[in-house]
Amino acid sequence: MSYLSNMIYGNGCKRKVEIPKSSRELEELCEFISTDYLTRDIYVDAMNKKRALKVGREFLDKYFTLHNLWQVDHDAIKRRIGKGTITISDLLAAEKECERYIHPFSLKVVYSNKYDIFQGELKARTYTKELGDITRAQPSFIKIDLCSKATIVTPPVYVHELTHSQLQSNLGSVRYYKNIELLPYFLELVCAHDMGEHDYILKILEKFLSNEIVKYRNEITNHENGTYRMTREQLVETGKYLSSTISALNLFIMYYNGSPSTKKYILQEIQKIFDGLQDLEEFTKRLYITDTIDNKVLQKHLVR
């Protein structure tokens, strides 16, 4: 199974994927993003690591009830079954003895110089789990990797990865692969907005996401004109991030400009996704949230 197939299957998404293409609206947005206003330097202050995690956890506790994560002690399983050929029954029996459920905040956080300040990664390993009368693949969560240098954007990045944990532990909560990053990016922005500081932290993240859109556009354009050929998997990954980023910005603009009741409604509907009562696409369809680029709306928001 290819990397792409593994990612689609591992996230419980439908098999259909989309190959991104350049468009006039995307070109206009990228031209706007490249103006002096959005390319000027922004300084990112350091933050104590414990404080950064605390801020992220307080944000999620304030608005959501998170579900525990399934975790299997991989080393204990290896010791339990030893070496040699084993059956599925042996593996399932070992998993039951070595499994536990943990609160997302108890998930180990590892700081690494492999990532920049805007990056993180939720690490999981897929096992076969018995759920009632059926047996299916289920992620066992291992850790969250964050940048070794904690800054004021670390809390939103931490929230981003914890959001992934809620979606991945509830397979099928996101139907289409291109939307995998939508809610994580959205809640990253909401967390930054909630941190206050006259939206200084929010604007840092908006600038980062805007520049990422330009990067994705450049990759697509280079592929289309033959400057650099991308594989199908690379194109789908680029399309996933491009689509999710634009959709997340569109949803956040609705949230940012919305009344208190609108904000409350959006967050309550996200809780329903975490609870498995609806999928992401049901929610975004009701709010008419898509990856369509409305340059007038996006540009007005970014230069506010």
Secondary structure, 3 states (H helix, E strand, C coil): CCHHHHHHHHCCCCCCCCCCCCCHHHHHHHHHHCCHHHHCCCCCCECCHHHHHHHHHHHHHHHCCCCCEEEECHHHHHHHHCCCCCCHHHHHHHHHHHEEEECHHHCEEEEECCCCCCCEEEEEEEEEEEECCEEEEEEEEEEEEEECCCECCHHHHHHHHHHHHHHHCCCCCCCCHHHCCHHHHHHHHHHHHHCCHHHHHHHHHHHHHHHHHHHHHHHHHHHHCCCCCCCHHHHHHHHHHHHHHHHHHHHHHHHHHCCHHHHHHHHHHHHHHHCCCCCHHHHHHHHCCCCCCCHHHHHHHHCC
